[in-house]
Amino acid sequence: MKITFLGAAHEVTGSCTLLEAGGRYILVDCGMEQGRDTFVMQQLPVEAARIDCVLLTHAHIDHSGKLPLLYKEGFKGTVYATEATYHLCEIMLMDCAHILESEAERETRKGRRSGGGSAEPLYSLEDARGVLGRFRPCGYGEEIRVFDDTYVRFLDAGHLLGSACIEVWLGEGGRQRKLVFSGDLGNPDKPIIQDPQTAAEADYVILESTYGNRLHKERPGVAADLEAFVERTLERGGNVVMPSFAIGRAQEMLYLFRQINDERQAAGRFVFPVYLDSPLAGEATSIFLQCDPSYFDSEMRELLHRGVNPLMFKSLRVAAGIGESRAINDDPQPKVIISASGMCEAGRV
């Protein structure tokens, strides 16, 4: 058995790990580096066509964003992921491919004006569609036989809708060993999704650590703190602009603002307007609302059972197009604006 770390070493984006055993090649995640190119990701040491399968922990681009490139370079294996991860990747990988194609077109126009050549995108919309056809959606707790001597199981990582840590039972030379790949682990008591599940045992644990050198403090009263901050800003005539990941954080904010405004309306207080200025976040919110309720925590399921839409409310406005987004700038009313992106790159913030 051999494990090679190809990305997210010394930094927190671009997760990609190659697992070799028994003549098989397995990738765990195939992420795109985001932010500054401080470190160079390692090249895949084997041809993409030799990768037998990919185990995908979740849909964020720093874990899934190079899957279309893998397909472009010859990958014809299976991508194993939870069903929710598959549906989120449907919109995220297509969105990423669209951005790459648009950037290449812009660079080509600039190059031609200066006598240069054409720029090629890292991958295309066609490549994104192609790799989406290689997905095999899985359920939490389901034992999936990947090869005759190897099977995997996805546990809820509590990080994002459909996120997972992955247990891998790996057979090689008549011996079986268990590996656990953590993926990104969420904090307990997050809104909407379940708390992280725990793997019972392992021979090897491959652990990602974004905040490994610090402790999270307890954060009671998040909604009350958020409400006080927004109220103070709006009373002064200002706008609250929140950079937010389109998938995950945006829905958490909608959940909290729905709760806050429902309580304010019940108390006869001013209900403030909230704008979601991200078409991708709007699409993702629809996926959240359409997925199996088993992905959600008890509070979210209770709201759905009562017929309450947990992520939509009367004072919410979703900017679906460029015109609607620009119109926000012309609206003098103090407001909350949730806008892409969490990295403050390739987004409207």
N, C-alpha and C positions, 0 to 999 in steps of 0.2 A: 504494500500500500504506500502511496506517495501523495502528499498534499502540497499543492503549489498555490501561493497567494499572488494573484495577478493584479489586484486592485485593492483600494481602501487600506493600503499599508502606509503608515505615517499620516494618514488623513481619513476623512469619514465618508467620502463618496467614491463611486466606482467599484462597488463590491463585486468580486469575481474570484471564485476559488475552484481550482481544478483538482479533482479526486481521481486518482488512477489506481485500479486494482483489478487483478484477474484479466488483464488485457482490455478492460473497459475504461472509457473516459467519460466522467460525469462532471458537468459544471454546476456549481451552486451559485446562482445569480449570474447576471451578465450586465453589470451596471455601467452607466456613463459617468465619467468624472464631471463634476459641476463646480463652479467657482473658479478660482485661479488655478492654473496648471502648475502648482508648486512641485508636484512629483509626477514622474512619468509612469503611467501604468505599464505593466509588463505585457509583452505580446504573447498571444496564445502559443504555447510551444509545440502544438500539433495542428494539423490542418482542421479547419472547421468541420469538414465532412467526416472526420473521425470521431467527433463528439457524439456519443451515443444518446445522451439525454441531458436536459437541464432541469434542475430543481430550483424553483423560483420562490423566494420567501415572501415577496410582496411586490406591489405594482409601482412604487416610487421609481422615478427614472434613474436614480443612482444605484438601483438594483436591477432594473429591467431594460434600461435605455439602449443597450447595444445588442439586444436580441435580433432586431432586424438586420444589423450588420453581420451577425453570425450567420443568419440565413442567406444573406447576399453572398457570403464567402463559401457557401456550400453545405451548411448544416441541414440535415434532413431527419434528425431525430425527433424526440418528443419532449415538449416542455410540460412538466408537471407543476401544477399550481392549484390553489383553491379556486372554487368557482367565482367567488367575488373578485379575486385577483385577476382572473381571466377577463371579466367584464370591465374592470377598471383599465386593464392593459389595452382593451379594444379602443378606448378613447385616448389614453395617454401616449401610446406608441404612434398612433396616427397623428396626434397633435405634434409630437416631437418630429416626426418625419416631415410634416408640413412646414415647421419652423426651419428645419435643415434645408429643404428645397427652396424656401423663400430667401434664406440667407445666401444660398448659392446663386440664385437668380440676381440678387442685388450685387454680389461680388462680380458676377459676370458682366453686368452692365457697367460697373466701375472700371473693370479691366479693359473692356472694349473701348471705353473713352480714352484710355491711356495707351492703347495699342497692345494690351495683353490678351491672354487667352481666356477660355471658359473655366469656371469653377464648378466642381462636381460635389454634390451633397454627400455626406457620409453614407447615407442610405436614402431610399425613396419611399413614397407611399406604397408602392407595389411590394417592396421588401417587407414593410410593416404588415401588410395584408398577408403576405406569404407566411411569416412566422406565426401569426395569429392562428393560422390553419394547422399549426403543429401542436397547439395546446391540448392538454388532457386535463379538464377540470376535475378536482378531487374534493372530497369532504373532510372536515376535521375528524380525526380519530380513525379514518379509514386506512387499513393496511393495503398498500398498493405494491404489487409485485412488479418490480422494474425489470429484473432479469431472473433467471431461474434461482440464483443464490443471493439475490439482493432485493430487499423491499424497504419501503419508506412509509412514514406516517407524519401527517401535518398536525401540529398543535397550535392553538390560538396564541399568538404572540402579543395581542393587546396593543398593537402599535398603529394599525390602520385596518380598515375594513378588509377582511380576508388575509391579513398578515399572518405569518406562521414561523415558528421555529420547526425545524425538520429533523426527525429521527431517522437515521439510516442504519439498517442492519445489513452489513456488508460481508458477503461470503467470499473467501479467497483461500485456496489451498486446503480445503476441508475445514477451515476455521472460520467462525463468524465473530465479527466485532461490531460494536454499536458506536456510532458517531452521532453527535447532536450539533447541528448548526443553528445558532441562536437567531440569525437574522437580526432585525431591529426589534428590541423589546420595548413595550409600552409601560407606562406607569399604571399602577392600580387606580381605580376610581375615576378613570377618564369618562367623559360623557359618551353616549351612543354605543360603544363597543364593550365587549367582555374584558375582564381582567386577564392578564397573561396566565396561561396554563404552565404547569411544571412537568418537565421530563423526569421520570423516576430514577433512571440511572444511565450511565454511559461509560464506555471505555475511553473515549476522547470527546472533549467539548471544544468546538471552534466558536469563540465568543466575540461578537462585535461590541465595541465599547466607545460610544460617542462622548459620554460624559464620565469616563472612567476615573478622572482625578478629582471628582467633587461629589458631594452628596446633595440630593434633592431635599429641600425643606418642605415640610407639610404646608399645603396651601388651602386652608379652610376659607370658605366665603369668597371663592373666585368670582361668582356672579355679582356679589355685592360690591367687591372691589372694582370690577369692570363697570358696573352701573355708575358708581360714584365718579370714576374717571371720565366717562362719557358725559354725564350730566354737567360736570364742572366745565368741560370743554365747550359743550353746546351752549351753555348759559353765557359764555363769553363771545358767542358768535362764531366759534371755530368749527372745523370739521375734524373728525377722527378718521385718519387714513391708516388702515391696517394691512401691511404686506402679509400675505398668507399663502401657504401651499394650497393649490386649487383642490387637492384631494386630501382630506383628513382634517387639517386645521380649519379650512373654510367651513366645513360642516359642523365642527365643534363650535365655532363662533356663531353660526346660525342657530344652533341648539340653545346656546346661552342667551342670545338676544331674543329669541322667541320666548324663553322663560321669563326674562326680565320684562319685556313689553306686555306679556300676558298679566304679570303681577301688577304692573303699573296701570294697565287698563282696568283691572278689577278694583284698584284703589282709587280710580278716578283721576289718575295723574297723567301728565303729558307722555304720549307714546312717540318716541323719536323714529325718524326714517332711517332705514338701513339699505344701502345699495350693494349688491354683489356685482362687482365690475370684473367678471371673468367668465367668458362663455364655457371654458373647460370646467370651472367649478360648478356652473349650472348643470352641465351634463352629468358630472359626477354626483351631484345631489340627487338627480333622478335615479341613478343607479343605487344609491343608498336607500332610497324610498321603495325601490322595486325588488330588493334582494330578500332572501329568506330571513324572517325575523329571528331565527336561531343565531344569527351573527351578532345580535344586539344584546345589551345588558337588560336587566329586569325593568329598569325605569323607562327605557326606550320602548320595550315591548308593551308595558302598561299603557303608555301614551297611545300607541297604535291600537291597542285593544279598545281604548275609550273613544277612538275615532279622531284623535288629535294628530294633526300633522306636525311632527316634532321639529321640522326644519323649514317650514314655511309659515308666514304670518302676514297680516294685512299691510303692515308698514314696510314690508320688504319689496324692493324693486330689483329685478335681475336685468342687467344690461347684456343683451344677447348679441348685439352688433356694434360696429365701430361708431355709428351715428348715435346710438343710445349711450355709449360710453362717453362720447364727447359732450353730450347734452348735460351730463353730470357737472361739468365745469361751469356751465351757464346757469345752474340752479343756485340761487343765493341762500337757500334755506340751510341752516346748520344740519349736518347729517353725519352718519357713520358710513364709511366706504371700505368695504373689504375687497381687496384687489390682488391679483397675481403680481409678483410671484414671491414665494418664500425666500428665494435666493436674491430677490430684487434684480433678476436678470431675465430677459426675454418675456417680460410681463409688463403690465400697464402702470405699475407703480413707478 
